[in-house]
Amino acid sequence: MVETGASGLSSQLKLEKYSHCHTDLEQSLAKLGPSATEPQKQKALCDILASAFKGSWNFVGFYDLRPEIHPGKVFIGEYVSEAVFPCGEIDLGKGQCGLCARDERVMIAHDVSKLDNYIACDDDTKSEIVLPCFQYTSVENDDDDFSGDAGGTGGKSKVRKLRTLLDIDSIHIGTFDETDQKCLERLIGLIYN
């Protein structure tokens, strides 16, 4: 028996779709080249995912942190949707996107109608996944050890900073699971590494 999720996709078909998305995104980013802007990369991912999961997903988009405009909100970035008109801005802690930004963790809503803190942009949306996208930068460690112990550590370390959120809505209850999370995190890693 083939296991299928609430969206009607078998686990195997879902993995195949994500594999094709990964290949397509690699090719798209290569065509865009090293001078590609962040919005261009976001748009490429949105287009690829929306096309691959058309008929099940009704929104694929990014909500960007813009602390220079308002540190307590996220703002709509690139997105693809034929039916959903997204919220232009969302307060941190409000809805799935606001919680994801505030807590810096993945949010999976199997049934959005069961959530008290849900922001509905569309009546057809039944489930949602929101993933934080982190930008990593290498930082040189000083030879000074700030912990107060004698002797420094030196070398490099990576600093993680929340940059944006990937928000995906589906017209089916229970569409998203840990498989989606892992596959989407790999795709995000092609843009934000």
C-alpha positions in Angstrom: 0.0 0.0 0.0 1.3 3.5 -0.9 1.1 6.0 1.9 -0.6 9.3 0.9 -0.8 12.5 2.8 -3.9 14.7 3.2 -3.0 16.5 -0.1 -3.4 13.2 -1.9 0.4 13.0 -2.8 2.2 9.8 -1.9 5.3 10.3 0.2 7.4 9.0 -2.8 5.7 11.5 -5.2 6.3 14.3 -2.8 10.0 13.5 -2.5 10.3 13.2 -6.3 8.7 16.7 -6.7 11.1 18.1 -4.1 14.1 16.5 -5.9 13.0 18.1 -9.2 12.6 21.4 -7.4 16.1 21.2 -6.0 17.6 20.5 -9.5 15.5 23.3 -11.0 16.5 25.8 -8.3 20.2 24.9 -8.8 19.9 25.5 -12.5 17.9 28.7 -12.0 20.4 30.1 -9.6 23.3 29.2 -11.9 21.5 31.1 -14.8 21.0 34.1 -12.5 24.7 34.1 -11.7 26.6 35.4 -8.7 25.2 38.9 -9.0 21.6 37.8 -8.5 19.7 39.8 -5.9 17.9 38.2 -2.9 14.5 39.0 -4.4 15.5 37.3 -7.7 16.5 34.2 -5.8 13.3 34.3 -3.7 11.2 34.7 -6.8 12.9 31.7 -8.5 12.2 29.5 -5.5 8.6 30.7 -5.3 8.0 30.0 -9.0 9.5 26.6 -8.9 7.6 25.4 -5.8 4.3 26.9 -6.9 4.6 25.2 -10.3 5.5 21.8 -8.8 2.7 21.8 -6.2 0.0 23.6 -8.3 -3.4 22.4 -7.4 -2.5 21.7 -3.7 -0.6 24.9 -2.6 -2.3 28.2 -3.0 0.4 30.5 -1.7 4.3 30.4 -1.7 6.0 33.5 -0.5 8.5 35.2 1.7 8.1 37.6 4.6 11.2 39.7 5.2 12.5 41.2 8.3 13.2 44.9 7.8 14.4 46.3 11.1 15.2 49.6 9.5 11.5 50.1 8.8 10.0 48.4 11.9 11.8 45.9 14.1 8.5 44.3 15.4 7.1 43.3 12.0 7.7 41.1 8.9 6.9 42.4 5.5 5.7 40.6 2.4 8.5 39.9 -0.1 8.4 37.9 -3.3 5.5 35.5 -3.6 3.4 33.5 -6.1 -0.3 33.0 -5.7 -3.3 33.0 -8.1 -5.8 33.3 -5.3 -4.3 34.7 -2.1 -3.7 38.3 -1.5 -1.1 38.3 1.3 -0.9 40.5 4.4 1.5 43.3 3.7 2.9 43.2 7.2 2.6 41.0 10.2 3.4 41.8 13.8 5.9 39.4 15.5 4.1 36.9 17.6 0.9 37.1 15.5 -0.2 34.3 13.2 2.1 31.5 12.1 4.5 33.9 10.3 4.7 36.2 13.4 5.3 33.2 15.7 8.0 31.8 13.4 9.8 35.1 13.3 9.6 35.7 17.0 10.6 32.2 18.1 12.9 31.5 15.1 11.4 28.0 14.6 9.4 26.1 12.0 5.6 26.3 12.3 3.4 23.6 10.8 -0.3 24.0 11.1 -2.2 20.9 10.0 -5.6 22.6 10.3 -5.5 26.4 10.5 -9.2 26.5 11.6 -8.1 25.0 14.9 -5.6 27.9 15.7 -6.6 30.8 17.9 -3.8 33.0 16.7 -4.3 32.5 12.9 -4.3 35.3 10.4 -6.5 34.3 7.5 -5.5 35.9 4.2 -7.7 33.5 2.3 -10.8 31.3 3.1 -9.5 28.4 1.0 -6.3 27.9 3.0 -6.5 24.8 5.3 -2.9 24.1 6.3 0.3 26.1 6.4 4.1 25.7 6.9 6.4 28.6 7.8 10.2 28.2 7.9 12.8 30.6 9.2 15.5 31.4 6.7 18.9 32.2 8.3 21.8 34.0 6.9 25.2 32.7 8.1 28.3 34.8 8.3 31.8 33.7 9.3 33.3 35.8 12.1 36.9 35.8 13.1 37.4 34.9 16.8 39.8 37.1 18.6 42.6 35.4 20.6 40.9 37.0 23.7 38.6 34.6 25.5 35.6 36.6 26.6 34.5 33.9 29.1 37.2 35.1 31.5 39.3 32.0 31.1 43.0 32.3 30.2 43.9 31.6 26.6 41.9 32.5 23.5 40.2 30.2 21.0 41.1 32.0 17.8 39.7 30.6 14.5 36.3 31.3 12.9 32.8 30.8 13.9 29.5 31.1 12.1 26.9 33.6 13.3 23.2 32.9 12.4 20.8 35.8 11.7 17.1 35.5 10.8 16.7 37.1 7.4 13.3 36.1 6.1 10.5 33.5 6.4 9.2 31.1 3.7 5.4 30.8 4.0 3.4 28.1 2.2 -0.3 27.6 2.3 -2.4 24.6 1.1 -6.0 24.1 0.2 -5.9 20.7 2.0 -5.9 19.9 5.7 -2.7 18.2 6.9 -0.6 18.8 3.8 2.7 19.6 5.5 4.9 17.3 7.7 8.5 16.8 8.6 9.3 15.6 5.1 8.2 19.0 3.7 10.2 20.7 6.4 13.4 18.8 5.6 13.1 19.2 1.8 12.2 22.9 2.1 15.1 23.6 4.4 17.4 22.0 1.8 16.0 24.4 -0.9 16.3 27.4 1.4 19.9 26.4 2.0 20.6 26.9 -1.7 19.7 30.6 -1.3 20.7 31.3 2.4 23.8 29.4 3.3 
